[in-house]
Amino acid sequence: MDLPSLEAVQRLLRQSAGSRIDENKANGLIYQLEEAGIVTAREAHLMRTALSEEALPLKQPLQDELRSNLMRVMLLALLAR
């Protein structure tokens, strides 16, 4: 499995501006980031929990739009450290 580089993550963030991401895709990206060592296991767990269906009790497409925005700001905060 090819893991994303830091540049690839930054490119993904730019491309996903204003878009939606479902829970499965978010979890897949979080898994790749954890495997690449970009986020820790603890950070990945917190991200998965915060982006879960249960944590975002909204109707579609708002739920996926909010998930995308939350994921983007989480990753920006992690990459800025």
N, C-alpha and C positions, 0 to 999 in steps of 0.2 A: 504494500500500500504506500503510495506516495504521500508524504506529509507536507503540509504547506510551509513555505518559508515565511519569514516575517514580512517580506515584500508582498507575497501572495495574500497574506492576511490583510495588509493595508489596502491592496487593490480590491479585494472583496468588500471591504468596508466602504470604499468609494463607490463601487458599482451598486451596492445594495441600498444606497440612500433613497429613502422614500418607498422602499419595496416591502414585501411581506416574506416571512419565513415561518414554516410550520414547525411543530415541536420535533418531529422526526429529523428534519434537516438541521435544526438548531443543535439537537443532541449529537448528530453526526459530526458537525463542525467542532463542537466542544470536545468530542472524543479525539478528533485529529489534533486539535490544539494541545490537549493533554499529552498525547503520545509524542508530539514534537517537543514537549518540554516548555511550551509557551505559557501554559497555565499549570498550576499544581493540581493534585487530586482534590484538595480542599476547595480551591477556586472553581474547578470544574463542577463539583457537587453543588456548590452554592449557585452557580450559573444555571445548571439544569433545574434546580428547585425553583429559582426565581422566574424561569421561563416556561414552567410547566403549565398545562391546561388548568390545573387547580389554582395556581397563583394568578392566572389571568382570566377571571370569569367574565369574559366579554363574548359577544357574538362575532362571527366572521363577517367581514374581513378585518374588523378592528383588532381582534386578538392577535392575528399574525402580523399586523402592522406594528402594534405595540411591542410584540416580541422582537421584531426586527430592530426597532429603535433602541430597546433595552440592551439587546445584544451588542449593538454598535457602540453604545456608550460604555458598556462594561469592557469591551475589548480595547477601546481607546484608553480607558483608565489603566488597564493592565499593561498595555504597550508603552505607556508614558512613564512607567516606573523605572 
